[in-house]
Amino acid sequence: MPFLVRLVVAWGINAIALWIADALWGSVTINGFWAYFLGASVLGIANAVIKPVLAVLTLPLIIVTLGFFYLVINIAMIALAEWIAPNFSIDGFWTYVGIVVIVWVVNWIGGRVLDESERRPALRRI
């Protein structure tokens, strides 16, 4: 799959994850197309660029906390998306944790579907 197509699909998967989080929690407010668009874009860029750098820089802390600090890094990526995107607000620590789980699950499922579609050439022709 070409890079640009994969990038657009990843953006769509992040937008779906944010939509699910907005539907599940009353303390998440995302209003309008641009809030989803910018939130998903920032989340995708942050997860691709900033998160790996932070993970390497804080690797000793991640190891000492048995991986729990990685949750803090993921929460920071969601908080960055909330901070940059207009009409996007999240209230409460546990809501952030829930959104991290939702984003992880939706991205995992989306990645599996993409990988499976790339392995089966017959599905690409349909």
Backbone as CSV, one residue per row, in Angstrom:
resi,resn,N_x,N_y,N_z,CA_x,CA_y,CA_z,C_x,C_y,C_z
1,MET,0.852,-1.169,0.000,0.000,0.000,0.000,0.902,1.237,0.000
2,PRO,0.640,2.187,-0.893,1.465,3.404,-0.944,1.420,4.170,0.386
3,PHE,2.495,4.914,0.625,2.644,5.632,1.890,1.503,6.609,2.139
4,LEU,1.128,7.373,1.113,0.088,8.383,1.282,-1.255,7.743,1.620
5,VAL,-1.573,6.625,0.983,-2.818,5.922,1.280,-2.796,5.397,2.713
6,ARG,-1.674,4.829,3.117,-1.549,4.320,4.488,-1.668,5.458,5.500
7,LEU,-1.135,6.627,5.180,-1.234,7.786,6.055,-2.679,8.239,6.209
8,VAL,-3.430,8.279,5.121,-4.837,8.676,5.167,-5.654,7.651,5.947
9,VAL,-5.360,6.376,5.763,-6.070,5.332,6.506,-5.756,5.447,8.002
10,ALA,-4.496,5.704,8.349,-4.127,5.868,9.757,-4.838,7.080,10.358
11,TRP,-4.939,8.169,9.597,-5.679,9.337,10.070,-7.142,8.971,10.318
12,GLY,-7.737,8.233,9.388,-9.127,7.810,9.553,-9.325,6.924,10.772
13,ILE,-8.387,6.035,11.011,-8.470,5.150,12.183,-8.402,5.968,13.469
14,ASN,-7.521,6.961,13.519,-7.449,7.823,14.701,-8.732,8.627,14.872
15,ALA,-9.314,9.098,13.769,-10.572,9.847,13.859,-11.693,8.945,14.387
16,ILE,-11.726,7.699,13.947,-12.723,6.750,14.453,-12.516,6.501,15.939
17,ALA,-11.270,6.363,16.365,-10.978,6.150,17.786,-11.453,7.341,18.616
18,LEU,-11.229,8.559,18.127,-11.698,9.740,18.848,-13.221,9.799,18.872
19,TRP,-13.854,9.417,17.777,-15.323,9.395,17.724,-15.886,8.400,18.739
20,ILE,-15.274,7.220,18.831,-15.718,6.212,19.805,-15.541,6.749,21.226
21,ALA,-14.403,7.390,21.492,-14.171,7.956,22.824,-15.199,9.033,23.141
22,ASP,-15.535,9.858,22.156,-16.543,10.896,22.353,-17.909,10.282,22.629
23,ALA,-18.200,9.169,21.972,-19.491,8.497,22.170,-19.565,7.784,23.520
24,LEU,-18.448,7.273,24.017,-18.454,6.497,25.257,-18.447,7.340,26.523
25,TRP,-17.747,8.469,26.504,-17.593,9.262,27.720,-18.243,10.629,27.569
26,GLY,-19.016,10.995,28.571,-19.623,12.315,28.588,-18.616,13.413,28.878
27,SER,-17.483,13.053,29.456,-16.456,14.042,29.782,-15.506,14.314,28.610
28,VAL,-15.817,13.730,27.452,-15.071,14.018,26.226,-16.004,14.803,25.308
29,THR,-15.545,15.955,24.875,-16.343,16.779,23.978,-15.530,17.086,22.735
30,ILE,-15.992,16.587,21.610,-15.354,16.871,20.327,-16.468,17.345,19.407
31,ASN,-16.429,18.623,19.040,-17.494,19.218,18.222,-16.974,19.644,16.864
32,GLY,-17.529,19.060,15.820,-17.222,19.498,14.476,-16.149,18.682,13.771
33,PHE,-16.198,18.780,12.451,-15.270,18.064,11.596,-13.827,18.452,11.882
34,TRP,-13.575,19.764,12.029,-12.201,20.219,12.208,-11.599,19.743,13.516
35,ALA,-12.420,19.592,14.532,-11.906,19.076,15.806,-11.440,17.633,15.631
36,TYR,-12.239,16.821,14.918,-11.822,15.435,14.648,-10.601,15.401,13.737
37,PHE,-10.628,16.229,12.681,-9.539,16.247,11.708,-8.218,16.632,12.372
38,LEU,-8.222,17.760,13.091,-6.980,18.200,13.735,-6.576,17.278,14.879
39,GLY,-7.539,16.811,15.664,-7.224,15.890,16.754,-6.575,14.614,16.244
40,ALA,-7.155,14.036,15.197,-6.598,12.805,14.617,-5.247,13.067,13.965
41,SER,-5.102,14.214,13.321,-3.821,14.553,12.682,-2.722,14.738,13.711
42,VAL,-3.001,15.510,14.748,-2.003,15.737,15.799,-1.661,14.427,16.488
43,LEU,-2.687,13.628,16.763,-2.453,12.339,17.415,-1.573,11.441,16.549
44,GLY,-1.830,11.397,15.255,-1.021,10.582,14.352,0.416,11.054,14.254
45,ILE,0.597,12.359,14.124,1.951,12.906,14.023,2.695,12.733,15.346
46,ALA,2.009,13.001,16.450,2.647,12.860,17.764,3.040,11.412,18.023
47,ASN,2.160,10.476,17.661,2.477,9.056,17.872,3.606,8.584,16.963
48,ALA,3.747,9.189,15.795,4.790,8.768,14.861,6.133,9.430,15.128
49,VAL,6.130,10.652,15.661,7.369,11.403,15.794,7.778,11.609,17.257
50,ILE,6.889,12.188,18.044,7.241,12.576,19.411,7.298,11.379,20.354
51,LYS,6.314,10.491,20.255,6.227,9.366,21.184,7.461,8.457,21.162
52,PRO,7.984,8.074,19.998,9.193,7.230,20.009,10.395,7.923,20.651
53,VAL,10.535,9.229,20.425,11.642,9.972,21.021,11.495,9.997,22.541
54,LEU,10.275,10.286,23.020,10.041,10.293,24.464,10.258,8.905,25.073
55,ALA,9.850,7.869,24.347,10.025,6.507,24.859,11.506,6.167,25.020
56,VAL,12.328,6.574,24.070,13.771,6.309,24.174,14.386,7.126,25.303
57,LEU,13.995,8.393,25.399,14.565,9.260,26.438,14.170,8.819,27.846
58,THR,12.994,8.241,27.984,12.511,7.842,29.312,12.549,6.336,29.516
59,LEU,13.328,5.643,28.707,13.384,4.184,28.800,13.741,3.677,30.201
60,PRO,14.699,4.262,30.894,14.960,3.771,32.260,13.733,3.902,33.175
61,LEU,13.007,5.006,33.040,11.804,5.205,33.855,10.708,4.209,33.456
62,ILE,10.601,3.928,32.182,9.624,2.932,31.720,9.963,1.561,32.291
63,ILE,11.230,1.209,32.305,11.653,-0.095,32.832,11.423,-0.170,34.339
64,VAL,11.803,0.885,35.072,11.648,0.889,36.534,10.177,0.788,36.933
65,THR,9.298,1.433,36.172,7.864,1.408,36.501,7.136,0.245,35.819
66,LEU,7.902,-0.682,35.260,7.340,-1.858,34.576,6.376,-1.484,33.449
67,GLY,6.682,-0.410,32.752,5.908,0.000,31.592,4.794,0.989,31.874
68,PHE,4.523,1.275,33.132,3.426,2.192,33.437,3.711,3.622,32.982
69,PHE,4.975,4.016,32.920,5.277,5.371,32.458,4.936,5.526,30.979
70,TYR,4.905,4.434,30.237,4.502,4.501,28.831,3.051,4.978,28.721
71,LEU,2.227,4.630,29.706,0.851,5.125,29.763,0.846,6.647,29.903
72,VAL,1.754,7.188,30.695,1.861,8.636,30.863,2.238,9.293,29.534
73,ILE,3.130,8.670,28.783,3.512,9.201,27.469,2.301,9.195,26.536
74,ASN,1.531,8.117,26.550,0.332,8.053,25.707,-0.688,9.105,26.116
75,ILE,-0.849,9.318,27.409,-1.762,10.364,27.888,-1.277,11.733,27.414
76,ALA,0.033,11.940,27.418,0.586,13.211,26.947,0.285,13.431,25.462
77,MET,0.292,12.375,24.662,-0.029,12.510,23.242,-1.500,12.907,23.051
78,ILE,-2.383,12.312,23.842,-3.805,12.675,23.790,-3.988,14.119,24.260
79,ALA,-3.283,14.501,25.330,-3.388,15.864,25.854,-2.887,16.884,24.827
80,LEU,-1.841,16.537,24.078,-1.338,17.424,23.031,-2.389,17.618,21.942
81,ALA,-3.039,16.529,21.543,-4.099,16.629,20.533,-5.248,17.498,21.051
82,GLU,-5.597,17.329,22.318,-6.662,18.142,22.912,-6.267,19.610,22.961
83,TRP,-5.018,19.875,23.289,-4.539,21.245,23.418,-4.534,21.975,22.075
84,ILE,-4.174,21.275,20.998,-4.041,21.913,19.689,-5.380,22.012,18.958
85,ALA,-6.196,20.974,19.014,-7.442,20.943,18.252,-8.502,21.845,18.889
86,PRO,-9.211,22.608,18.062,-10.293,23.428,18.610,-11.512,22.567,18.929
87,ASN,-12.323,23.014,19.869,-13.570,22.320,20.234,-13.335,20.873,20.647
88,PHE,-12.243,20.626,21.331,-11.878,19.287,21.777,-11.465,19.412,23.240
89,SER,-12.244,18.803,24.139,-11.878,18.869,25.547,-12.122,17.533,26.234
90,ILE,-11.260,17.257,27.195,-11.328,16.017,27.977,-11.221,16.414,29.439
91,ASP,-12.096,15.870,30.258,-12.076,16.162,31.689,-11.865,14.879,32.469
92,GLY,-10.833,14.838,33.291,-10.616,13.720,34.194,-9.506,12.780,33.763
93,PHE,-8.696,12.382,34.747,-7.570,11.485,34.498,-8.022,10.146,33.940
94,TRP,-9.062,9.551,34.527,-9.490,8.227,34.092,-10.086,8.261,32.694
95,THR,-10.608,9.410,32.293,-11.078,9.555,30.915,-9.890,9.493,29.959
96,TYR,-8.785,10.140,30.321,-7.566,10.054,29.509,-7.104,8.601,29.384
97,VAL,-7.116,7.888,30.498,-6.704,6.479,30.475,-7.625,5.681,29.551
98,GLY,-8.923,5.915,29.655,-9.879,5.220,28.790,-9.668,5.542,27.323
99,ILE,-9.381,6.801,27.022,-9.141,7.189,25.631,-7.874,6.524,25.106
100,VAL,-6.846,6.444,25.927,-5.616,5.760,25.509,-5.926,4.304,25.158
101,VAL,-6.728,3.651,25.980,-7.089,2.252,25.708,-7.894,2.159,24.413
102,ILE,-8.865,3.039,24.227,-9.686,3.019,23.004,-8.816,3.264,21.774
103,VAL,-7.944,4.259,21.832,-7.071,4.556,20.688,-6.173,3.355,20.396
104,TRP,-5.644,2.732,21.436,-4.791,1.557,21.234,-5.563,0.420,20.584
105,VAL,-6.755,0.107,21.097,-7.555,-1.009,20.559,-7.965,-0.744,19.113
106,VAL,-8.456,0.451,18.823,-8.895,0.766,17.458,-7.713,0.743,16.501
107,ASN,-6.564,1.278,16.911,-5.379,1.236,16.046,-4.881,-0.189,15.854
108,TRP,-4.957,-1.011,16.884,-4.539,-2.405,16.764,-5.439,-3.147,15.776
109,ILE,-6.746,-2.981,15.918,-7.692,-3.638,15.005,-7.499,-3.117,13.580
110,GLY,-7.358,-1.802,13.432,-7.138,-1.228,12.101,-5.852,-1.714,11.468
111,GLY,-4.791,-1.821,12.266,-3.523,-2.344,11.749,-3.629,-3.785,11.308
112,ARG,-4.350,-4.595,12.088,-4.548,-5.997,11.707,-5.327,-6.105,10.400
113,VAL,-6.364,-5.294,10.253,-7.161,-5.319,9.027,-6.317,-4.889,7.833
114,LEU,-5.510,-3.836,7.996,-4.636,-3.390,6.902,-3.607,-4.445,6.539
115,ASP,-2.990,-5.042,7.537,-1.989,-6.083,7.269,-2.615,-7.274,6.560
116,GLU,-3.799,-7.651,6.983,-4.494,-8.784,6.350,-4.872,-8.454,4.906
117,SER,-5.306,-7.224,4.660,-5.680,-6.853,3.294,-4.459,-6.801,2.379
118,GLU,-3.285,-6.483,2.926,-2.072,-6.471,2.117,-1.568,-7.876,1.829
119,ARG,-1.859,-8.821,2.724,-1.425,-10.208,2.519,-2.287,-10.940,1.510
120,ARG,-3.516,-10.548,1.375,-4.439,-11.230,0.454,-4.641,-10.383,-0.790
121,PRO,-3.949,-10.699,-1.878,-4.060,-9.888,-3.102,-5.456,-9.896,-3.681
122,ALA,-6.224,-10.949,-3.475,-7.583,-11.009,-4.046,-8.474,-9.943,-3.431
123,LEU,-8.264,-9.603,-2.185,-9.091,-8.597,-1.526,-8.803,-7.192,-2.075
124,ARG,-7.590,-6.959,-2.542,-7.245,-5.628,-3.056,-7.926,-5.361,-4.394
125,ARG,-8.252,-6.398,-5.151,-8.882,-6.192,-6.463,-10.367,-5.919,-6.349
126,ILE,-10.949,-6.221,-5.221,-12.404,-6.052,-5.073,-12.763,-4.610,-4.906
